Amino acid sequence: MAKNNMQQRRAILKGAISASTLALVAASGLLLPRQLLAHWPTDAFNAETVEDALLALLGQAEIADDSKVNFKVGSPPSYAINGASVPFQLESRLKNIERIAILVEKNPFPLAMSLELSPAVKLPIKSMIKIREDSAVIAIIRAEGKLYKTSRFVEVDIGGCG
Amino acid sequence: MGLPRKDRIRAKLKAEDTTVRVLLSHPMHTGRAKNEAEQLIPAEFIQDIRCWRNDEEVLSIKCGTATARNPYFSFHLVGGKQGDKITLRWVDNMGAKGIAETVVK
């Protein structure tokens, strides 16, 4: 009986070891990036309209317009000479922001980036995006389960999505 | 790959908060541009960026092709102290990876 138990124990141990090695291999990045990046929201980034992108990314497209967001695109605001790198700045008085999505309406794939924030992150956030032609740039903020949308129209001299 | 790439990251304590600025070195090809020989340049762009303060994950950014070349980000972290370690890792669609680390000044 004791021997039997011992054998069982070995089998379990073996199983546990191989499972943990597998986890290690996966964690060390030896697997293909496609598998590792399974959480990259492909559908959202490949969506061709703003609504589709939002549905794929956030699972909802119902949005409250809001004035608590300060969103600047281009420099000077609303204008960009080169669409290949247009700076934006996003600031807000909203609390508990969980997620931010930046979309460019007229781009072939509107979703430009999606940020997930922990409570330790504070706005303003700045970055740069590409804009193909004169277009509305939309910032969606999700805070406490609600979506807030702010939109700015930007004129672009040279399109930047080549 | 070509020229050596260098990712830059700076973190500074200002008043109560930490300001982090990141400049990654990446071509961010969208897959739609053509080279001199009129051939399409294949897509190559950063997809995932993650940022840690000490051991706490604070920010995760998913990028599409519409993120500009040599991506730049600037954001603030609540609180913090000098000597905090800020780590940032990125992965692109080809599987290339990068890491940038700094200490809050």
Boltz contact constraints between the chains, C-beta under 6 A:
constraints:
  - contact:
      token1: [A, 33]
      token2: [B, 95]
      max_distance: 6.0
  - contact:
      token1: [A, 37]
      token2: [B, 47]
      max_distance: 6.0
  - contact:
      token1: [A, 40]
      token2: [B, 47]
      max_distance: 6.0
  - contact:
      token1: [A, 40]
      token2: [B, 62]
      max_distance: 6.0
  - contact:
      token1: [A, 45]
      token2: [B, 64]
      max_distance: 6.0
  - contact:
      token1: [A, 85]
      token2: [B, 68]
      max_distance: 6.0
  - contact:
      token1: [A, 104]
      token2: [B, 66]
      max_distance: 6.0
  - contact:
      token1: [A, 107]
      token2: [B, 66]
      max_distance: 6.0
  - contact:
      token1: [A, 109]
      token2: [B, 64]
      max_distance: 6.0
  - contact:
      token1: [A, 111]
      token2: [B, 64]
      max_distance: 6.0
  - contact:
      token1: [A, 112]
      token2: [B, 64]
      max_distance: 6.0
  - contact:
      token1: [A, 112]
      token2: [B, 66]
      max_distance: 6.0
  - contact:
      token1: [A, 113]
      token2: [B, 63]
      max_distance: 6.0
  - contact:
      token1: [A, 113]
      token2: [B, 67]
      max_distance: 6.0
  - contact:
      token1: [A, 114]
      token2: [B, 62]
      max_distance: 6.0
  - contact:
      token1: [A, 115]
      token2: [B, 61]
      max_distance: 6.0
  - contact:
      token1: [A, 116]
      token2: [B, 60]
      max_distance: 6.0
  - contact:
      token1: [A, 118]
      token2: [B, 58]
      max_distance: 6.0
  - contact:
      token1: [A, 120]
      token2: [B, 58]
      max_distance: 6.0
  - contact:
      token1: [A, 120]
      token2: [B, 77]
      max_distance: 6.0
  - contact:
      token1: [A, 120]
      token2: [B, 78]
      max_distance: 6.0
  - contact:
      token1: [A, 121]
      token2: [B, 58]
      max_distance: 6.0
  - contact:
      token1: [A, 121]
      token2: [B, 59]
      max_distance: 6.0
  - contact:
      token1: [A, 121]
      token2: [B, 75]
      max_distance: 6.0
  - contact:
      token1: [A, 122]
      token2: [B, 76]
      max_distance: 6.0
  - contact:
      token1: [A, 122]
      token2: [B, 78]
      max_distance: 6.0
  - contact:
      token1: [A, 125]
      token2: [B, 75]
      max_distance: 6.0
  - contact:
      token1: [A, 126]
      token2: [B, 74]
      max_distance: 6.0
  - contact:
      token1: [A, 127]
      token2: [B, 72]
      max_distance: 6.0
  - contact:
      token1: [A, 127]
      token2: [B, 73]
      max_distance: 6.0
  - contact:
      token1: [A, 128]
      token2: [B, 68]
      max_distance: 6.0
  - contact:
      token1: [A, 128]
      token2: [B, 72]
      max_distance: 6.0
  - contact:
      token1: [A, 129]
      token2: [B, 66]
      max_distance: 6.0
  - contact:
      token1: [A, 129]
      token2: [B, 68]
      max_distance: 6.0
  - contact:
      token1: [A, 130]
      token2: [B, 66]
      max_distance: 6.0
  - contact:
      token1: [A, 130]
      token2: [B, 68]
      max_distance: 6.0
  - contact:
      token1: [A, 162]
      token2: [B, 33]
      max_distance: 6.0
